[in-house]
Amino acid sequence: MIRVRGVIETQHNHPACVAAALEPDNLTLIRTVATGEGVRAEVDGTRLRSIIATVDDYLMNLAIADEVCNAGMRQRKGQEVNSGSKGMKNL
């Protein structure tokens, strides 16, 4: 039986957010964790077609998670700036 193993490491502005978004995908073939400046996914399996499909899904979900986390953080920063300026107007 052939065993296929690999690692995918990517850098992100908000790695904890991205890893948390991908956590539901941590099934039998892939495990994702946040690292210092990025995300590390370890792939391990014996069925090549399943691994290819899993990695393909993972890469799509990774791109979406990165976009959502970046947008969420931009929105959060915008709300903090707006709430801060509103507070100044009330003084």
C-alpha positions as CSV (number, residue, x, y, z in Angstrom):
1,M,0.0,0.0,0.0
2,I,1.3,3.4,-0.9
3,R,1.3,6.1,1.7
4,V,1.2,9.8,0.6
5,R,2.2,12.5,2.9
6,G,2.7,16.2,2.4
7,V,2.7,19.6,4.0
8,I,1.2,22.9,2.7
9,E,2.4,26.0,4.4
10,T,0.9,29.4,3.6
11,Q,1.4,32.9,5.1
12,H,-1.6,35.0,6.2
13,N,-2.3,38.3,7.9
14,H,-4.6,36.5,10.4
15,P,-3.5,32.9,10.7
16,A,-5.5,32.0,13.8
17,C,-8.7,33.2,12.0
18,V,-7.9,31.2,8.9
19,A,-7.0,28.0,10.8
20,A,-10.2,28.3,12.8
21,A,-12.2,28.7,9.7
22,L,-10.6,25.5,8.2
23,E,-11.0,23.5,11.4
24,P,-14.1,21.7,10.3
25,D,-12.0,20.2,7.4
26,N,-9.7,18.5,9.9
27,L,-10.8,15.0,9.1
28,T,-8.9,11.9,8.4
29,L,-6.7,13.1,5.5
30,I,-5.8,16.7,6.5
31,R,-5.0,18.5,9.7
32,T,-4.6,22.3,9.8
33,V,-3.0,24.4,12.5
34,A,-2.0,28.1,12.8
35,T,1.7,28.7,13.0
36,G,3.6,32.0,13.8
37,E,2.8,33.8,10.6
38,G,0.7,31.3,8.7
39,V,-1.2,28.1,8.4
40,R,0.2,24.6,8.1
41,A,-1.8,21.7,6.7
42,E,-0.5,18.2,7.0
43,V,-1.9,15.7,4.4
44,D,-1.7,12.0,5.0
45,G,-3.5,9.1,3.2
46,T,-3.3,6.1,1.0
47,R,-5.8,6.8,-1.7
48,L,-4.3,9.3,-4.2
49,R,-7.7,10.3,-5.7
50,S,-9.0,11.1,-2.3
51,I,-5.9,13.1,-1.4
52,I,-6.1,15.1,-4.6
53,A,-9.8,15.9,-4.0
54,T,-9.1,16.8,-0.4
55,V,-6.2,19.1,-1.3
56,D,-8.3,20.7,-4.1
57,D,-11.1,21.4,-1.6
58,Y,-8.7,22.6,1.0
59,L,-7.0,25.2,-1.3
60,M,-10.4,26.6,-2.3
61,N,-11.5,26.8,1.3
62,L,-8.2,28.3,2.3
63,A,-8.6,31.1,-0.3
64,I,-12.1,31.8,0.9
65,A,-11.1,31.7,4.6
66,D,-8.3,34.2,4.0
67,E,-10.6,36.6,2.2
68,V,-13.3,36.4,4.9
69,C,-10.7,36.8,7.7
70,N,-9.1,39.8,6.0
71,A,-12.6,41.4,5.3
72,G,-13.7,40.7,8.8
73,M,-10.7,42.3,10.4
74,R,-11.0,45.4,8.1
75,Q,-14.6,45.7,9.1
76,R,-13.8,45.3,12.8
77,K,-11.1,48.0,12.5
78,G,-13.5,50.3,10.7
79,Q,-16.1,49.9,13.5
80,E,-13.5,50.6,16.1
81,V,-12.5,53.8,14.3
82,N,-16.1,54.8,13.8
83,S,-17.1,54.1,17.4
84,G,-14.1,56.0,18.6
85,S,-15.0,59.1,16.5
86,K,-18.7,58.9,17.7
87,G,-17.5,58.9,21.2
88,M,-15.5,62.0,20.6
89,K,-18.5,63.8,19.1
90,N,-20.5,63.0,22.3
91,L,-18.0,64.7,24.5
